[in-house]
Amino acid sequence: MGEGSSLVPPRRGENTPRARLSADVPVTTLAGSDPARDEPAPNPLRRLLVRRPAGIRLGSPAGGAAPRRSAALSAGTSPRRATLLLVCGSLVVTLAMGIRHTFGLFLQPMTLDLGWSREAFSFAVALQNLVWGASQPLSGWLADRYGAGRVLFGGALLYAAGLVLMAQASSPGEFALSAGVLIGFGLSGTTFSVVYGAVARAVEPRRQAGALALVGAAGSFGQFMLVPIVQQSIGGLGWLRTLFVLAFAAAAMAPLAAGAAERHRDGHAGGIAQSAREALAEAFAHRSFALLTLGFFVCGFQVVFIGAHLPAYVLDQGLSGNVGMLALALIGLFNIFGTFGFGHLGGRYSKKHLLAGIYLARSAVIAVFLLLPLSGTSVALFAAAMGVLWLGTVPLTNGLVAQIFGVRYLAMLSGVVFFSHQIGSFLGVWLGGLLFDATGSYTLVWMICIGLGAVAALLNLPVDERPVARIVPATP
């Protein structure tokens, strides 16, 4: 064995030979841990996670100097700075996700006034989700490389421009370019992946679960807050003026980006120098990353279909528009508790088991909703139950990515997983409109949602939650 290198105990499914660690070779670190943050004060939790020979410091050669501290995780993230980043990032997610969840309210008034089919509107919103997902890994990499503040600022401007042009669209093609492409790029720069990466790098590992849960709950609060406001605005001002109001709200995210800016980044978060290409190769070779990615596809299909088509479904069944508005608001309200609760539970219990439970529970709730006679009460109960399960998958899935691979490239890697979510979103919202136009009913899409929930639960159960082990090169 060459000097200055050591073989890592292989992960499950790898063919790497085993080798004993000795006192004269460097030891491995866990991707979800940060030796720079934990030195010099010992952390009892790390002693539970990693066993090491006496006299060897984790993440450094035996007898060698301690690894250089990561400026990205020490000098730039004082408690006050971390709190400011968490608050500003959460406010950005509140506005970005709140506006995004109101688009279903525009489906019926816009298609009726402009003479478009539901499939045309659905395609634009589906394209938005696809562009959002496809550009998320790039936005995540830019945030990891240059800091989240710059990405949030650019995303806010694109978001506002897309809403202005969405209001002025005179054809389905223009609507697809504005509501689909521009807003899709805007969302990729202002939502969970970018903010989660910055927050996870700023807070201590033991506080990450709670911090990610808070950001997720902020997005839920945005939905709860803005859906009834937008519904009333459409009824009073009309959908056109309401879109301009939303554009102003999106522009308000730009100054918040300054508070979410990261400082003193040097590209070595986690104490290990790793390129973005190496991080991607490591993730793509990991079976659990593929399982998380496939499972998140189902999340996107279910929630975006329901969010975009539930108001129209309620109207088609003879209930009032206020019932659909109330349903979206209740989803947002209960999602606050669900996202925050599941995020905190993820810090105490197995995240993969929680994810499997969420997907199975969604399928059960949808099945009961379809079996019960439809009424305002049944819609409200359905919305409340789905709200608890709505975005609880987000902090759990991103938390697993951070736990397994570390936080250095969390925004980029979670962006890759999120791309799968958005492919599901594209199919959910588009097939909802397409199959409705073909059959005059949403029944088939509801059945698909039930089946996919069971599949997602089975995909998450085999996930290996252990952090990957990496070699820390010896310094001469």
Backbone torsions as a table, in degrees:
resi	resn	phi	psi	omega
1	MET	NA	133.7	-176.6
2	GLY	-71.2	151.4	179.6
3	GLU	-69.0	140.7	176.2
4	GLY	85.6	12.3	176.8
5	SER	-143.6	159.5	-178.0
6	SER	-149.4	147.2	176.8
7	LEU	-82.4	135.9	-178.6
8	VAL	-89.7	137.6	172.2
9	PRO	-53.0	124.9	-170.3
10	PRO	-67.8	150.3	170.2
11	ARG	-74.3	160.8	177.2
12	ARG	-57.7	131.3	177.9
13	GLY	92.5	-5.1	178.5
14	GLU	-100.0	157.6	-177.4
15	ASN	-104.3	19.0	-179.4
16	THR	-70.0	129.1	178.7
17	PRO	-67.2	155.1	-179.7
18	ARG	-88.5	153.7	174.4
19	ALA	-149.2	145.0	179.1
20	ARG	-77.0	143.7	173.9
21	LEU	-81.8	140.0	177.1
22	SER	-127.9	173.8	-174.1
23	ALA	-73.9	-9.8	-177.8
24	ASP	-111.0	18.9	175.9
25	VAL	-129.7	154.3	177.4
26	PRO	-69.6	157.3	-179.9
27	VAL	-106.6	169.2	-179.6
28	THR	-86.9	157.8	170.1
29	THR	-116.3	159.9	176.5
30	LEU	-92.2	137.3	-175.3
31	ALA	-61.1	-33.3	-178.5
32	GLY	-80.2	0.4	-179.4
33	SER	-109.2	168.2	-177.3
34	ASP	-138.1	96.5	-178.8
35	PRO	-61.8	-30.9	-179.1
36	ALA	-65.2	-36.4	-177.2
37	ARG	-77.4	-31.6	-172.6
38	ASP	-84.3	-18.3	178.4
39	GLU	-86.4	147.3	-0.5
40	PRO	-89.2	-12.7	-177.2
41	ALA	-70.4	126.2	-179.3
42	PRO	-69.1	146.9	179.2
43	ASN	-115.2	116.6	-177.8
44	PRO	-58.5	-31.9	-178.7
45	LEU	-64.0	-36.4	-179.4
46	ARG	-66.8	-32.1	178.9
47	ARG	-68.8	-25.0	175.6
48	LEU	-77.7	-29.1	-175.9
49	LEU	-85.1	-34.6	-172.4
50	VAL	-129.5	126.8	171.6
51	ARG	-98.8	135.1	-177.8
52	ARG	-141.2	153.0	178.6
53	PRO	-64.5	152.5	179.9
54	ALA	-61.1	139.6	175.5
55	GLY	89.0	-4.2	-179.7
56	ILE	-106.4	129.9	178.4
57	ARG	-90.4	133.9	-179.0
58	LEU	-60.8	128.7	176.4
59	GLY	83.3	10.9	177.7
60	SER	-142.4	154.9	176.6
61	PRO	-63.0	151.8	-179.9
62	ALA	-60.5	129.2	178.7
63	GLY	73.2	-1.3	-177.0
64	GLY	-89.4	179.4	179.4
65	ALA	-73.1	155.1	177.3
66	ALA	-64.5	148.0	179.9
67	PRO	-61.1	149.6	179.3
68	ARG	-61.1	133.5	179.1
69	ARG	-62.3	145.2	177.0
70	SER	-84.5	118.2	179.3
71	ALA	-64.1	-26.8	-179.5
72	ALA	-66.5	-22.4	-174.2
73	LEU	-116.6	0.3	-178.1
74	SER	-124.6	-70.1	-174.2
75	ALA	-64.6	-28.1	-173.8
76	GLY	-95.7	2.5	-173.6
77	THR	-133.7	64.0	171.8
78	SER	-66.3	159.9	179.5
79	PRO	-54.4	-41.1	180.0
80	ARG	-65.6	-42.5	179.6
81	ARG	-65.8	-41.4	178.6
82	ALA	-62.3	-39.1	178.6
83	THR	-65.7	-43.3	178.3
84	LEU	-61.2	-43.4	179.2
85	LEU	-62.6	-41.8	-179.4
86	LEU	-64.5	-42.9	-178.8
87	VAL	-66.7	-50.5	-178.0
88	CYS	-65.6	-41.2	177.5
89	GLY	-62.3	-39.9	179.3
90	SER	-66.4	-38.1	177.9
91	LEU	-65.5	-39.5	176.9
92	VAL	-61.7	-45.5	179.4
93	VAL	-64.8	-35.8	177.1
94	THR	-57.6	-48.9	-179.3
95	LEU	-70.2	-46.2	-175.9
96	ALA	-62.5	-48.0	-178.3
97	MET	-75.9	-32.8	177.3
98	GLY	-62.4	-46.9	178.1
99	ILE	-63.0	-43.7	-177.3
100	ARG	-60.1	-35.2	-178.1
101	HIS	-78.4	-3.8	177.8
102	THR	-91.0	-7.8	-172.8
103	PHE	-62.6	-30.4	178.2
104	GLY	-62.5	-25.3	179.0
105	LEU	-70.7	-19.6	-178.2
106	PHE	-89.7	-10.1	-173.2
107	LEU	-58.6	-56.2	-174.7
108	GLN	-69.9	-48.0	-178.8
109	PRO	-64.1	-37.3	-178.7
110	MET	-72.1	-43.4	-179.4
111	THR	-66.5	-35.6	178.2
112	LEU	-69.3	-44.7	-177.7
113	ASP	-70.5	-36.8	-174.9
114	LEU	-96.6	-7.1	178.1
115	GLY	73.3	28.8	179.3
116	TRP	-96.2	158.5	175.2
117	SER	-81.5	161.0	175.9
118	ARG	-65.2	-30.6	179.3
119	GLU	-64.4	-37.4	179.0
120	ALA	-65.3	-44.5	177.2
121	PHE	-65.0	-44.9	-178.4
122	SER	-62.4	-37.4	179.8
123	PHE	-63.6	-41.0	179.4
124	ALA	-62.8	-44.3	178.9
125	VAL	-68.2	-36.4	176.4
126	ALA	-64.7	-42.2	177.5
127	LEU	-62.6	-38.1	176.5
128	GLN	-56.4	-47.7	-179.8
129	ASN	-65.4	-36.4	179.8
130	LEU	-69.4	-45.1	177.7
131	VAL	-63.6	-42.4	176.8
132	TRP	-54.6	-49.6	-178.9
133	GLY	-69.1	-42.1	-177.8
134	ALA	-65.0	-33.6	-178.8
135	SER	-90.0	-8.0	-176.6
136	GLN	-64.3	-41.6	176.2
137	PRO	-59.9	-38.4	178.0
138	LEU	-66.8	-45.9	177.6
139	SER	-61.1	-39.2	177.8
140	GLY	-64.2	-43.0	178.3
141	TRP	-63.3	-42.3	178.0
142	LEU	-61.7	-40.0	178.3
143	ALA	-67.3	-40.2	177.3
144	ASP	-64.9	-35.2	-174.7
145	ARG	-85.6	-44.0	-172.6
146	TYR	-113.9	-4.0	-179.5
147	GLY	103.1	147.4	-174.5
148	ALA	-70.7	-29.2	-174.9
149	GLY	-58.2	-45.8	-178.8
150	ARG	-64.6	-40.1	-180.0
151	VAL	-67.6	-41.5	178.3
152	LEU	-62.4	-40.1	179.8
153	PHE	-63.3	-49.2	178.7
154	GLY	-63.6	-39.1	178.7
155	GLY	-64.0	-37.5	179.2
156	ALA	-63.5	-41.8	179.5
157	LEU	-65.7	-42.4	178.3
158	LEU	-64.7	-38.8	179.9
159	TYR	-61.9	-48.6	-179.0
160	ALA	-63.8	-42.5	179.1
161	ALA	-63.0	-39.0	179.3
162	GLY	-64.2	-38.2	178.5
163	LEU	-68.2	-39.0	177.7
164	VAL	-62.8	-46.1	-179.5
165	LEU	-72.2	-28.8	174.7
166	MET	-61.6	-40.3	178.6
167	ALA	-66.8	-28.4	-176.1
168	GLN	-97.0	1.3	-177.5
169	ALA	-64.5	133.6	-179.3
170	SER	-112.5	-1.0	179.2
171	SER	-148.0	159.8	177.9
172	PRO	-58.5	-32.7	178.6
173	GLY	-65.3	-45.6	177.3
174	GLU	-65.0	-36.8	178.4
175	PHE	-64.3	-39.2	178.9
176	ALA	-66.0	-38.4	179.9
177	LEU	-68.8	-37.8	-177.6
178	SER	-83.5	-61.3	-178.7
179	ALA	-68.9	-29.7	-177.6
180	GLY	-87.9	-61.1	-171.4
181	VAL	-79.2	-56.1	-175.2
182	LEU	-63.6	-48.7	179.9
183	ILE	-67.1	-32.6	175.7
184	GLY	-59.7	-46.1	176.1
185	PHE	-64.5	-39.4	179.0
186	GLY	-61.7	-42.2	179.0
187	LEU	-64.2	-36.6	-178.9
188	SER	-65.1	-23.2	-179.5
189	GLY	-97.8	-2.7	-173.1
190	THR	-129.6	9.1	-173.4
191	THR	-119.4	-154.1	-161.7
192	PHE	-58.0	-49.1	-171.5
193	SER	-58.8	-46.7	-178.2
194	VAL	-64.8	-47.4	-177.1
195	VAL	-70.9	-40.2	178.7
196	TYR	-59.4	-42.9	-179.8
197	GLY	-60.8	-45.6	-179.6
198	ALA	-65.2	-43.7	-178.7
199	VAL	-65.8	-43.8	-179.1
200	ALA	-62.7	-34.0	178.0
201	ARG	-75.3	-23.7	-173.8
202	ALA	-88.2	-29.9	-174.3
203	VAL	-101.2	161.4	177.0
204	GLU	-65.9	148.7	-178.4
205	PRO	-53.4	-38.4	-177.6
206	ARG	-69.8	-15.9	179.7
207	ARG	-103.4	1.0	-174.7
208	GLN	-64.1	-43.3	-177.6
209	ALA	-59.0	-46.2	179.7
210	GLY	-66.7	-38.0	-179.8
211	ALA	-67.5	-43.5	178.3
212	LEU	-65.4	-36.9	177.6
213	ALA	-63.8	-37.7	179.5
214	LEU	-65.3	-41.9	178.1
215	VAL	-63.9	-43.0	177.9
216	GLY	-62.1	-40.5	178.3
217	ALA	-66.2	-31.7	177.7
218	ALA	-63.0	-40.4	175.7
219	GLY	-63.2	-36.9	178.0
220	SER	-67.3	-40.3	178.6
221	PHE	-63.3	-35.9	176.7
222	GLY	-59.8	-41.6	176.8
223	GLN	-63.3	-47.5	-179.2
224	PHE	-61.0	-38.9	-176.0
225	MET	-75.9	-43.9	-169.9
226	LEU	-87.0	-29.1	-176.6
227	VAL	-58.3	-52.2	179.2
228	PRO	-65.9	-33.9	178.1
229	ILE	-63.8	-45.2	-179.6
230	VAL	-67.4	-39.0	177.5
231	GLN	-60.2	-44.3	178.0
232	GLN	-66.8	-36.5	179.8
233	SER	-67.3	-39.5	177.3
234	ILE	-62.6	-40.5	178.8
235	GLY	-68.9	-32.7	-177.5
236	GLY	-94.1	-48.1	-177.3
237	LEU	-94.5	-20.8	-172.8
238	GLY	94.0	159.4	-175.3
239	TRP	-67.5	-31.0	-176.7
240	LEU	-65.0	-53.1	-179.6
241	ARG	-66.7	-31.8	178.8
242	THR	-62.9	-37.9	177.8
243	LEU	-63.1	-36.8	177.3
244	PHE	-67.8	-36.3	175.9
245	VAL	-62.6	-42.6	178.8
246	LEU	-65.7	-34.6	176.9
247	ALA	-62.2	-40.6	176.6
248	PHE	-62.7	-41.5	179.0
249	ALA	-64.5	-39.0	178.4
250	ALA	-65.2	-38.4	178.7
251	ALA	-64.1	-25.6	179.5
252	ALA	-67.4	-14.4	177.4
253	MET	-71.9	-24.9	-174.8
254	ALA	-60.0	-50.0	178.5
255	PRO	-66.0	-25.2	177.6
256	LEU	-67.8	-22.1	-179.4
257	ALA	-62.0	-30.0	179.6
258	ALA	-62.1	-37.5	179.6
259	GLY	-73.0	-19.2	179.8
260	ALA	-98.6	8.1	-179.0
261	ALA	-69.8	139.9	176.8
262	GLU	-96.4	149.5	-177.2
263	ARG	-127.7	159.9	174.5
264	HIS	57.3	47.6	178.3
265	ARG	-88.4	132.7	179.0
266	ASP	-128.5	7.6	173.0
267	GLY	79.1	13.2	-179.4
268	HIS	-127.4	36.9	177.9
269	ALA	-59.2	140.3	-177.6
270	GLY	87.2	-2.5	175.5
271	GLY	81.4	1.6	-178.2
272	ILE	-126.4	127.6	177.1
273	ALA	-75.8	117.7	-179.4
274	GLN	-143.5	132.5	179.8
275	SER	-81.2	164.2	177.5
276	ALA	-62.2	-37.9	179.1
277	ARG	-64.2	-42.0	178.5
278	GLU	-65.1	-38.0	178.4
279	ALA	-64.3	-41.7	177.9
280	LEU	-65.1	-44.1	179.8
281	ALA	-61.8	-41.2	178.1
282	GLU	-62.1	-44.3	-178.4
283	ALA	-67.4	-44.0	-177.6
284	PHE	-67.2	-24.1	177.6
285	ALA	-83.7	-6.3	-176.4
286	HIS	-95.6	123.4	-176.6
287	ARG	-60.4	-38.0	-177.0
288	SER	-66.5	-31.3	177.3
289	PHE	-63.8	-41.1	177.4
290	ALA	-65.0	-40.0	-179.7
291	LEU	-65.9	-43.0	177.5
292	LEU	-62.6	-40.4	-178.5
293	THR	-64.6	-44.0	179.1
294	LEU	-67.2	-39.8	179.6
295	GLY	-64.8	-36.3	-178.7
296	PHE	-69.6	-21.2	173.6
297	PHE	-57.4	-42.9	-177.8
298	VAL	-65.8	-40.3	178.2
299	CYS	-56.2	-47.2	-179.9
300	GLY	-62.4	-43.6	-179.3
301	PHE	-58.9	-47.5	-174.3
302	GLN	-68.8	-53.5	-170.9
303	VAL	-71.0	-35.1	-177.7
304	VAL	-76.8	-35.6	173.6
305	PHE	-59.8	-47.3	-178.2
306	ILE	-66.4	-45.4	-178.4
307	GLY	-62.3	-36.8	-177.3
308	ALA	-84.7	-32.2	-170.6
309	HIS	-111.2	-12.8	-179.6
310	LEU	-60.8	-44.3	177.8
311	PRO	-58.4	-41.9	178.7
312	ALA	-68.8	-37.9	178.1
313	TYR	-59.9	-42.9	179.8
314	VAL	-64.4	-42.5	178.2
315	LEU	-64.0	-40.7	179.9
316	ASP	-61.6	-28.5	-178.8
317	GLN	-87.6	6.5	174.7
318	GLY	91.2	5.8	176.6
319	LEU	-88.8	165.2	-175.2
320	SER	-79.3	161.8	177.7
321	GLY	-62.6	-28.1	178.9
322	ASN	-65.2	-27.2	178.2
323	VAL	-67.0	-43.7	177.4
324	GLY	-64.6	-41.5	177.5
325	MET	-61.7	-44.7	179.5
326	LEU	-62.5	-37.7	179.9
327	ALA	-62.2	-46.3	178.8
328	LEU	-64.4	-38.9	178.8
329	ALA	-65.6	-41.0	178.6
330	LEU	-66.4	-37.9	175.2
331	ILE	-58.6	-45.3	178.6
332	GLY	-63.7	-41.4	-178.8
333	LEU	-63.9	-52.8	-177.6
334	PHE	-72.4	-22.2	175.3
335	ASN	-65.7	-30.5	176.6
336	ILE	-57.3	-49.6	-178.8
337	PHE	-71.0	-38.6	-179.3
338	GLY	-65.8	-47.5	-178.4
339	THR	-65.2	-46.2	179.7
340	PHE	-64.6	-42.0	-178.6
341	GLY	-66.2	-48.1	-179.7
342	PHE	-66.8	-33.3	176.2
343	GLY	-61.3	-43.3	178.1
344	HIS	-70.3	-38.7	177.2
345	LEU	-62.4	-32.1	178.2
346	GLY	-64.7	-21.9	176.0
347	GLY	-80.7	-9.2	-176.6
348	ARG	-119.0	-30.5	-175.5
349	TYR	-124.7	172.6	-178.9
350	SER	-61.2	122.0	-179.5
351	LYS	-67.1	-37.1	-177.9
352	LYS	-66.9	-36.0	178.4
353	HIS	-69.8	-37.1	175.5
354	LEU	-63.8	-42.2	178.3
355	LEU	-61.9	-46.0	179.4
356	ALA	-60.5	-40.3	178.0
357	GLY	-64.1	-38.8	178.6
358	ILE	-62.2	-46.6	-177.5
359	TYR	-65.5	-40.9	177.5
360	LEU	-65.4	-39.8	180.0
361	ALA	-65.3	-38.0	176.6
362	ARG	-58.7	-47.2	-179.7
363	SER	-59.9	-41.3	179.9
364	ALA	-65.3	-42.3	-179.0
365	VAL	-64.4	-42.7	179.1
366	ILE	-63.4	-43.0	-179.3
367	ALA	-61.8	-43.8	178.7
368	VAL	-64.8	-39.9	179.4
369	PHE	-59.9	-40.7	-179.6
370	LEU	-73.3	-28.4	-178.6
371	LEU	-79.8	-29.5	-179.2
372	LEU	-78.2	150.3	172.9
373	PRO	-60.9	137.0	-175.9
374	LEU	-76.9	130.5	177.2
375	SER	-155.1	172.2	176.9
376	GLY	-59.7	-36.3	179.6
377	THR	-68.5	-44.2	-179.1
378	SER	-65.9	-36.1	177.1
379	VAL	-65.4	-42.2	179.3
380	ALA	-63.8	-43.1	178.9
381	LEU	-65.5	-40.1	176.6
382	PHE	-61.1	-45.7	-178.4
383	ALA	-63.5	-41.4	179.6
384	ALA	-64.1	-44.6	-179.7
385	ALA	-66.1	-43.9	177.7
386	MET	-65.8	-32.7	178.9
387	GLY	-61.4	-41.5	177.9
388	VAL	-60.0	-33.6	-176.0
389	LEU	-97.4	-0.8	-164.2
390	TRP	-62.1	-69.1	-177.2
391	LEU	-114.8	19.1	174.5
392	GLY	-62.1	-21.2	177.5
393	THR	-69.8	-23.4	-172.2
394	VAL	-69.9	-56.0	177.8
395	PRO	-64.6	-30.5	179.1
396	LEU	-69.2	-45.1	-179.8
397	THR	-66.7	-47.3	178.2
398	ASN	-66.1	-34.6	176.4
399	GLY	-63.7	-38.1	176.8
400	LEU	-66.6	-40.3	177.6
401	VAL	-60.9	-44.5	178.2
402	ALA	-65.4	-40.1	-178.5
403	GLN	-65.1	-38.5	-176.2
404	ILE	-83.9	-43.1	-170.6
405	PHE	-111.7	-5.5	-178.6
406	GLY	89.2	178.5	-172.3
407	VAL	-103.7	-7.7	-174.8
408	ARG	-57.2	-45.7	179.8
409	TYR	-116.9	35.2	-177.6
410	LEU	-61.7	-43.9	-178.4
411	ALA	-61.4	-41.0	-179.7
412	MET	-69.3	-47.8	-177.7
413	LEU	-67.5	-41.1	176.6
414	SER	-67.6	-27.2	174.4
415	GLY	-65.2	-37.1	177.0
416	VAL	-64.8	-45.6	177.4
417	VAL	-61.9	-39.9	-178.8
418	PHE	-67.0	-28.1	176.6
419	PHE	-58.7	-40.3	176.4
420	SER	-63.0	-40.9	176.3
421	HIS	-56.6	-41.7	-176.4
422	GLN	-77.4	-26.8	170.9
423	ILE	-63.5	-42.4	174.5
424	GLY	-62.6	-39.5	177.8
425	SER	-61.8	-44.5	178.5
426	PHE	-56.6	-49.2	-178.1
427	LEU	-68.8	-36.9	-178.9
428	GLY	-64.1	-49.1	-176.3
429	VAL	-75.2	-37.1	-177.9
430	TRP	-73.0	-46.2	178.5
431	LEU	-63.9	-31.9	176.1
432	GLY	-57.0	-47.8	178.4
433	GLY	-71.1	-42.0	-177.4
434	LEU	-64.0	-47.5	-178.5
435	LEU	-71.9	-28.9	174.7
436	PHE	-66.5	-45.1	178.9
437	ASP	-63.0	-31.7	-177.6
438	ALA	-81.8	-34.4	-173.7
439	THR	-115.3	-14.9	-176.2
440	GLY	74.6	17.1	-176.5
441	SER	-152.7	154.3	175.7
442	TYR	-97.3	5.2	-172.0
443	THR	-57.4	-45.1	-177.0
444	LEU	-61.9	-39.7	-179.1
445	VAL	-69.0	-37.7	175.3
446	TRP	-59.1	-41.4	178.9
447	MET	-63.5	-39.7	177.7
448	ILE	-62.3	-40.5	178.6
449	CYS	-60.1	-40.9	-179.9
450	ILE	-64.4	-47.6	-178.9
451	GLY	-64.1	-41.1	-179.0
452	LEU	-65.6	-31.7	178.0
453	GLY	-61.2	-41.6	178.3
454	ALA	-66.6	-38.9	178.5
455	VAL	-63.0	-44.0	-178.9
456	ALA	-62.8	-38.4	178.4
457	ALA	-61.3	-43.0	179.3
458	LEU	-67.5	-32.0	179.4
459	LEU	-69.6	-34.2	-176.0
460	ASN	-80.0	-24.4	-175.6
461	LEU	-62.0	-38.1	-178.7
462	PRO	-81.5	1.9	-177.3
463	VAL	-60.1	132.3	176.1
464	ASP	-90.4	112.2	-173.3
465	GLU	-84.2	-3.5	-177.2
466	ARG	-70.6	141.2	176.2
467	PRO	-63.9	145.5	175.8
468	VAL	-69.6	149.0	178.1
469	ALA	-100.7	136.5	-179.3
470	ARG	-128.4	153.4	177.3
471	ILE	-84.7	134.3	170.8
472	VAL	-98.2	113.4	-176.7
473	PRO	-60.4	145.1	176.9
474	ALA	-76.4	143.4	175.3
475	THR	-95.4	136.1	-176.9
476	PRO	-58.7	NA	NA
